[in-house]
Amino acid sequence: MKKRHVEEAVARILMLLSFGLLAGSLGLILLTVVVKGAPALTLAMLTQVPQGGYYLGKGGGILNAIVGSLYLAGGGTAVALLLSLPIALYLGSYTRRRSRWALVVRLALDVLWGIPSIVYGAFGFTIMIALGMRASLLGGILVLALLELPIMVRAMDEVIRMVPAALGQAALALGATRLENALHIVTRQTLPGLATAVLLAFGRGIGDAASVLFTAGYTDRIPTSLLQPAASLPLAVFFQLGTPFPEVQQRGYAAALVLTVLVLAVSLGSRWLAARLGRYAVK
């Protein structure tokens, strides 16, 4: 057998092993949360807030954490989108592809992406103390927006860089300004990728616990104001698994199952939305 055939066989085996390891890890995670959490998952748990003694095994649910997570991730994603889209369009339409300034900005975003979320939480907590703010929904939203910003910008930037340069040159040759090219040509062409970037950032935000631990706090109530603390599903899982009561620990796995289903729904939704919006792109 020739050497290149051996190399091809070895590479194929390694790829299959890698795929099996990845698929097996996902399967074990899903199996664990389903087996341990499904028996405790009831309608009351999804539709009620914690009652007195909930963390001792008494009645109530995690509605406060579900709604709080949606508030935090939704608000953080909206704020991050307002900041990310202009930055991505600037990098793609107003700078040369290999300009030094663009390289510096992308490097800074990559560094921000790699910073642990607990560092974002500590930074936000320090700023909140300096401003005299208490743990609140607003604080959690702002920190999550900062956490999601580099993820969203880099994902959008990579999508925008895939747009053929000829499209922008044709638009400019017909008299369009750079702003019109960015808003009407680039955005329309990259709409599926932009939507996917937003949903991926939302999925990261809804599953993060460390950044909201000090900034959003935790409460058994559903917040009705931006200045009130808000619960989140990751922290609900953490607090319930940390109790010595088996019934409450089982509820923690049920909360983990709800969080996993939400993240999977966001992932599947991003793929569906990208396929649906793909008809706007030039083939």
C-alpha positions in Angstrom: 0.0 0.0 0.0 1.3 3.4 -0.9 2.3 5.9 1.7 -0.5 8.4 0.7 -3.1 5.6 1.1 -1.9 4.9 4.6 -2.0 8.6 5.5 -5.5 8.9 4.1 -6.6 5.9 6.2 -5.0 7.2 9.4 -6.6 10.7 8.8 -10.0 9.1 8.3 -9.8 7.1 11.4 -8.7 10.1 13.5 -11.6 12.1 12.1 -14.1 9.4 12.9 -12.7 9.1 16.4 -13.0 12.9 16.9 -16.6 12.8 15.6 -17.4 9.9 17.9 -15.9 11.7 20.9 -17.9 14.8 20.2 -21.1 13.0 19.5 -20.6 10.8 22.5 -20.0 13.7 24.9 -23.2 15.5 23.7 -25.1 12.3 24.0 -23.9 11.7 27.6 -24.8 15.3 28.6 -28.3 15.0 27.2 -28.8 11.5 28.7 -27.7 12.7 32.1 -30.0 15.8 32.3 -32.9 13.8 30.8 -32.6 10.8 33.1 -32.0 12.8 36.2 -34.2 15.8 35.4 -37.2 14.6 33.5 -38.9 12.9 36.5 -38.9 16.2 38.4 -40.1 18.3 35.5 -43.7 19.2 36.0 -46.1 21.9 34.8 -46.1 23.5 38.2 -42.3 23.8 38.1 -42.5 25.7 34.8 -45.4 28.0 35.7 -44.7 28.9 39.4 -42.1 30.9 41.2 -40.4 29.4 44.3 -42.7 29.2 47.4 -41.6 29.3 51.0 -39.1 26.5 51.7 -38.7 25.7 48.0 -34.9 25.0 48.5 -35.8 22.7 51.3 -38.0 20.5 49.1 -41.3 22.3 49.3 -43.6 23.6 46.5 -42.9 26.1 43.8 -41.0 26.3 40.5 -38.4 28.0 38.4 -40.5 30.4 36.5 -38.6 33.3 38.0 -35.3 31.9 36.6 -36.8 31.1 33.1 -38.2 34.6 32.7 -35.1 36.2 34.3 -32.8 34.4 31.8 -34.9 35.5 28.9 -34.9 39.1 30.1 -31.1 39.0 30.7 -30.1 37.3 27.5 -32.7 39.2 25.4 -31.7 42.6 26.7 -28.0 41.8 26.5 -28.3 40.6 23.0 -30.3 43.7 21.9 -27.7 46.0 23.4 -24.8 44.0 21.9 -26.5 44.1 18.5 -26.9 47.9 18.5 -23.1 48.1 19.1 -21.9 45.1 17.1 -23.5 45.8 13.7 -22.0 49.3 13.2 -18.6 48.0 14.2 -18.8 45.0 11.9 -20.0 47.2 9.0 -17.2 49.6 9.6 -14.6 46.9 9.5 -16.1 45.4 6.4 -17.0 48.6 4.4 -14.8 51.5 5.7 -11.4 49.8 6.2 -9.2 47.9 3.8 -9.2 44.2 4.4 -5.6 44.0 5.5 -5.3 47.5 7.1 -3.3 47.7 10.3 -6.2 49.4 12.1 -8.6 46.6 11.2 -6.1 44.0 12.4 -5.7 45.7 15.7 -9.4 45.9 16.3 -9.9 42.2 15.4 -7.0 41.2 17.7 -8.7 43.2 20.5 -12.0 41.5 19.9 -10.3 38.1 19.9 -8.7 38.9 23.3 -12.1 40.0 24.7 -13.7 36.8 23.4 -11.1 34.7 25.3 -11.5 36.5 28.6 -13.4 34.3 31.2 -16.9 35.4 31.9 -16.2 35.7 35.6 -13.8 38.6 34.8 -16.6 40.4 33.0 -18.7 39.9 36.1 -16.0 41.2 38.4 -15.4 44.2 36.1 -19.2 45.0 36.0 -19.5 44.6 39.7 -16.6 47.1 40.3 -18.2 49.6 38.0 -21.6 49.2 39.7 -20.1 49.8 43.1 -18.4 52.9 41.8 -21.7 54.2 40.5 -23.6 53.2 43.6 -25.7 50.6 41.8 -27.0 47.4 43.4 -27.3 44.0 41.7 -30.1 44.4 39.2 -31.5 43.3 35.8 -29.9 46.4 34.2 -26.5 45.5 35.5 -26.8 41.9 34.2 -28.0 43.1 30.8 -25.0 45.5 30.4 -22.5 42.9 31.5 -24.0 40.3 29.2 -23.9 42.8 26.3 -20.2 43.3 27.0 -19.7 39.5 27.0 -21.6 39.0 23.8 -20.1 42.0 21.9 -16.8 40.4 20.7 -18.6 37.1 19.8 -21.2 38.9 17.7 -18.8 41.3 16.1 -16.3 38.7 15.1 -19.0 36.4 13.7 -20.5 39.2 11.7 -17.1 40.4 10.5 -16.2 36.9 9.2 -19.6 36.8 7.3 -19.2 40.3 5.9 -15.6 39.5 4.7 -17.1 36.6 2.6 -19.1 39.1 0.5 -17.5 39.4 -3.0 -15.7 42.7 -3.4 -17.2 43.1 -6.8 -20.7 43.7 -5.3 -19.4 46.7 -3.3 -17.4 48.1 -6.2 -20.4 47.8 -8.5 -22.6 49.7 -6.0 -20.0 52.4 -5.6 -19.6 52.7 -9.4 -23.4 53.3 -9.7 -23.2 56.2 -7.3 -24.0 54.6 -4.0 -22.2 55.9 -0.9 -20.3 53.7 1.5 -23.1 53.9 4.0 -25.7 52.9 1.4 -23.5 50.0 0.3 -23.1 48.8 3.9 -26.8 49.1 4.7 -28.4 48.0 1.5 -25.9 45.7 -0.2 -23.7 44.2 2.5 -26.4 43.8 5.1 -28.9 42.2 2.7 -26.2 39.8 1.3 -25.1 38.7 4.8 -28.5 38.6 6.5 -28.5 34.8 7.1 -25.1 35.0 8.7 -25.9 38.1 10.8 -29.0 36.4 12.2 -27.0 33.4 13.0 -24.4 35.5 14.8 -27.1 37.2 16.9 -28.7 33.8 17.9 -25.4 32.3 18.8 -24.6 35.2 21.0 -28.0 34.9 22.6 -27.3 31.2 23.3 -24.0 32.2 25.0 -25.7 34.8 27.1 -28.6 32.7 28.3 -26.2 29.9 29.5 -23.7 32.1 31.3 -23.7 32.2 35.1 -20.4 33.8 36.2 -21.0 37.2 34.6 -24.5 37.7 36.2 -23.7 36.2 39.6 -22.6 39.6 41.1 -24.3 41.9 38.6 -27.9 40.6 38.3 -28.1 38.9 41.7 -30.8 36.4 42.4 -34.4 36.6 43.5 -37.4 34.3 43.8 -39.6 37.0 42.2 -40.0 38.0 38.5 -38.5 41.5 38.1 -40.8 44.3 37.1 -38.1 46.9 36.8 -34.6 47.2 35.4 -33.4 48.1 38.9 -34.6 45.0 40.5 -32.5 41.8 40.8 -33.2 39.0 38.4 -32.8 35.2 38.7 -31.3 33.1 35.9 -31.4 29.4 35.0 -27.6 28.7 35.4 -27.7 30.1 38.9 -30.9 28.2 39.7 -29.1 25.0 38.6 -26.0 25.9 40.8 -28.0 26.7 43.9 -30.3 23.7 43.7 -27.5 21.2 43.0 -25.6 22.7 46.0 -28.3 21.7 48.5 -28.1 18.4 50.5 -31.7 17.5 49.7 -32.0 14.9 46.9 -35.4 16.2 45.8 -34.0 19.7 45.3 -31.0 18.3 43.5 -33.3 16.5 41.1 -35.1 19.8 40.5 -31.6 21.3 39.7 -31.2 18.7 36.9 -34.7 19.5 35.7 -33.7 23.2 35.5 -30.6 22.1 33.6 -32.8 20.2 31.2 -34.9 23.3 30.6 -31.7 25.3 29.9 -30.4 22.7 27.6 -33.7 22.6 25.6 -33.6 26.4 25.3 -30.0 26.4 24.0 -30.8 23.6 21.5 -33.9 25.5 20.4 -31.7 28.6 19.8 -29.2 26.5 17.8 -31.9 24.9 15.6 -33.6 28.3 15.2 -30.4 29.9 14.0 -30.0 27.2 11.3 -33.7 27.5 10.3 -33.5 31.3 10.1 -30.2 31.2 8.1 -31.8 28.8 5.6 -35.0 30.9 5.3 -33.1 34.2 4.9 -30.6 32.7 2.5 -32.9 33.5 -0.4 -31.9 37.2 -0.1 -28.3 36.3 -0.8 -26.7 36.4 -4.2 -25.9 32.8 -5.3 
